[in-house]
Amino acid sequence: MAWRAAAGDALVDWGPTMPTSQDDQGPAGWIGGYSIVQGEDLTSVEAVLASHPHNQLGTIDILQMLSMPGV
């Protein structure tokens, strides 16, 4: 996938992708999953995700993960 290559080192974990339900695939087979993307701030993460192909089909939720002390 071109987006994955363009994300480069900002893409920490590709994560799983899967149908959201075995019984109801939804229009064109809805896909659920996650990826872990890192950046200096929200704006930099939004820039990495701007060209993600899922933006053409729906939405991408961005959830912040805080650093764990001592890790």
C-alpha positions in Angstrom: 0.0 0.0 0.0 1.4 3.4 -1.0 0.2 5.1 2.1 2.1 2.7 4.4 5.3 3.4 2.6 4.8 7.1 2.6 4.1 7.1 6.4 7.7 5.9 6.9 8.9 5.9 10.5 5.8 7.6 11.8 4.0 4.3 11.4 4.9 2.4 14.6 2.5 -0.6 14.3 0.4 -1.4 11.2 -2.0 -3.3 13.5 -4.7 -5.8 12.4 -7.4 -5.1 9.9 -10.6 -7.2 9.9 -14.3 -7.1 9.1 -16.2 -5.5 12.0 -18.6 -8.4 12.0 -18.7 -11.9 10.5 -22.5 -11.7 10.0 -22.8 -8.2 8.7 -19.9 -7.2 6.3 -21.7 -3.9 5.5 -21.3 -2.0 2.3 -18.1 -3.2 0.6 -17.1 -5.1 3.7 -16.6 -2.6 6.5 -13.1 -2.8 7.9 -12.1 -2.2 11.5 -8.7 -2.2 13.1 -6.0 0.2 14.3 -2.5 1.5 13.5 -0.2 3.3 15.9 1.2 6.5 14.4 3.6 8.7 16.2 4.3 12.4 15.8 5.5 15.5 17.6 1.9 16.7 18.0 -1.7 16.2 16.7 -1.0 18.3 13.6 1.9 16.1 12.5 -0.2 12.9 13.0 -3.0 14.4 11.0 -0.6 15.2 8.2 0.6 11.6 8.1 -3.0 10.4 8.0 -4.2 13.0 5.4 -3.5 10.7 2.4 -4.7 7.5 4.1 -7.2 5.7 1.7 -9.8 5.2 4.5 -10.4 8.9 4.4 -12.2 8.4 1.1 -14.5 5.8 2.5 -15.2 7.0 6.0 -13.4 8.4 9.0 -10.3 7.8 11.0 -10.4 8.5 14.7 -7.2 9.7 16.3 -6.7 8.7 20.0 -3.7 10.0 21.9 -1.6 7.5 23.9 0.3 9.0 26.8 3.9 7.9 27.7 4.2 5.6 30.6 6.7 6.8 33.2 9.8 4.6 33.4 9.1 2.8 30.1 
